[in-house]
Amino acid sequence: MSRVPLKNSRLLRTSALATSALLLIAGCAGTPSADTSSAASGSSAESATPTPTPTATPTPTPSYKPASAEGPAENVPVPVMPAAAKEHTEEGYKAFVEYWVALVNHAHQTRTTDVIAPFTSSKCGSCQNILGSSEYMMTQGKWMVGGDWTVVGSYTDMTKNSGGQIQGLVEMRQDRVDMYSGPSKRENTEKASTIKLIVILQPSEKGWIVVDIGTPEGASK
């Protein structure tokens, strides 16, 4: 299968509070009078009142900051895998492809591949080209603005090949992307584009793994 170069392809803190108790001891020498007894009783009542325990204040989660001309994205949320994406059905195939594309966008924004790697075969050359672009941007101090991928549509007849893998036809659209090498230093721009790809998945215990991507003309039977 031929490799498919995708243009400019691009997850509670707890705080502990220590509590302290105050012990009030009242006493005097000699025989207490009625007044002193009353006072002592009052002091004991006060000392018996429990000290309110302060409650921990949750640390606010840093807000997501999209990439801009001034810098790369920050605090990018990790896509949540839908339950349907774990099913080995036609709907499961489609749901997983959409999830995987969301992971591609996450990789491009964070310029890291830790999240998407477990769902991608290391033997998928086209996949590694996609992921490699994210790591390249990090090492070069570059970032993308825009360029998110969206699944327009997908189809699979769920026919398995000799390796038990399922392939389908997926149409994806990429938004316009601007590449920056520094604050306000735009290197180039790519217009929005649409592409059709054959995406082959391997069923796994965690859902699926992308094992190959290619153009329809270069797809293996």
N, C-alpha and C positions, 0 to 999 in steps of 0.2 A: 504494500500500500504506500502510496506517495505521501510525503509529509505536506502538511498544510500550514504555510506561514501566515498566521493571523497578524494583520497590520498593527504594529506597535502594541502587541498584546502585553496586557498589564497583569474580639473575639472579647464580695461584700467585705469590703474590709470590715474587720471586726475590731472594735476598740474595747479594752477592758478598763473599767473604772474601779478603783479600790475604795471600799467603804470603811468608815471608822465609827466606833460606838463610844459615847462619852459616859463615864460612870461618875455620878454625883454622890458623894458621901457626906452626910451631915451628921454631926455629933457634938456633944458638949459634956463637960465634967459635972458631976454632982447630980442632985435630984432634979429632974426637969419639971418646970411649972406647967400649968395648963397651956399657957401661951406657947412655950417652947415645944411642947408636944405637938401642938397644932401646926407649928412651923415646920417641925421635922416631918410630920405627916405630909404636909404640902410638898416639901422638898423631895420626899420619896415618890410622890405621885408624879412630880415633874421628871424625875430620873427614870421612871418606868415608861415614859412616853417614847416610843421607838423613833429613832432618827430616820427620816426619809432616805431611801436609797436612790441616788441619782441614776437616771436611765441613760444608756448610751445613745449618742446622737449619730445616726447613720452617716457615713461619709458619702457625699453625693458622687454618683458615677460621672466621670468626665464626659462631656458632651462630644458628639461626633463633629468633626470639622472637615468639611470636604476640601479636596485639593484646590488650590488657587494659583494664580500667577506668583504669589508670594511664598508658597511652600507646599509640600506634599500633604496628603490627608492625615488627620490625627484621630486617635481613638475610634478606629473603624470597627463597627460591630461585626461579630462573626455570624454569618448566615446560619439559621437554625434548620436542621434537616427535617423535613416534614415526614410524618409517619408513612405516608404513601410511597415515598422514595425508597423505602426498604422492602417493598413488595416486589416480587418477581413476576409482575404482570405487565400488560401494555401500559396501564396507567402508572405503574411503578417506574417503568422505563422513562416515560415522559417526565414524571415528577423528579426523578434523579437527574436527568439531563439538565433541567432547569436549576436544580440545586447546584450541580457541578459548575454551571456557567456563573452562578452567583459566587462560587468559590474562586473562579477565575478573576472576577471583578475585585474580590477581596484581596487576592494576591497582588493584583496590579496597584491597588490603592496603598496597601501596606508594604509592598515590595518584598514580601516574604512568602514562602510556600509551605510553611509548617501545617497549616490547616488543610490545604488541598492535597498534599502529598499522599496521605493514607488512602485517598480515593482515586489515585492515579497510578497506573503501572509505570514502573521505571523503564520498561522496555518500549513504551509508546514514544517514539521519536518526535512526533508532532506535538504531543503533550509537553514533552520536555522543552521543546522550542518555545512554547507558550510560557511555561513556568520560568524558563531561563531568562526571558525578557524582564521578568519582575526582579530577579536577583541582580541582573545586569544594571538596572536602574538604580538599585540600592548602592552597588559598588561604585557607580559613576556619579552618584549624587544628583541623579535626574529623577523626574517624576512626571506623571501624566495628569492632565486636567480633562475630565470627560473620558470618552472612550469606553463606556460601559457596554457590555454585551447583553442582549436580550433575546430569548428564544421566541421567534415569531410563530413557529409551528414545528411539529415533529410527527413522524409516522413510523411504525414498526409492525411487522406481522408476527413477531415473536418466534420466528423460525431460528432454531439453533444450528450453528455450524458444527464441524467435527469436534471443536474444543468446548462445546457447550455454551458458546457466546452468542449474544443477541445483537443484531445490528439494526439501525434505523436511519432514516433520512431526517436531518435536522436543519431547519432554516434559521439563521441567526442574523441579527442586525447589530452593528456597532455604531455608537454615537460618534459624533465628531470628536477628535482627540487633538489636544495641543501638548507638545512635549517641551518641558522646561529643563534647563541645565543650571538654573539659579534664579533668584528672585527677579521676576520681570524679564528673564532671559529665555524667550521662546525660541526653540530651535526649528521646529517645523509643525505643520498642521496637516491632518488627514481628514478628509470629509467623511461624513457618515456613509456606511456601506452595508450591503447585505450579502451573505454567502450561504451556500448550501453545502452541507457536509454529511458524510457517512460517519456515524459515531457507533463504535462497537463496545458493548459492555459485557463484563464478566460477572455473573451472580456471585455474591459473597455473603458471609454471615452478617456483615454490617450494611448490606444492601446491594451495592454494585461497585465495580471498579472500572474506570475507563481504560481500555486496553489498546485502542487504536482510533485514530481520526484520519480521514482522508476525503478527497473529492470523490463524487459519485463515479467519475471515470476511472479512478484508480483504486476503487474499493475491491477488496478480495471477496470472492464468493464463499 
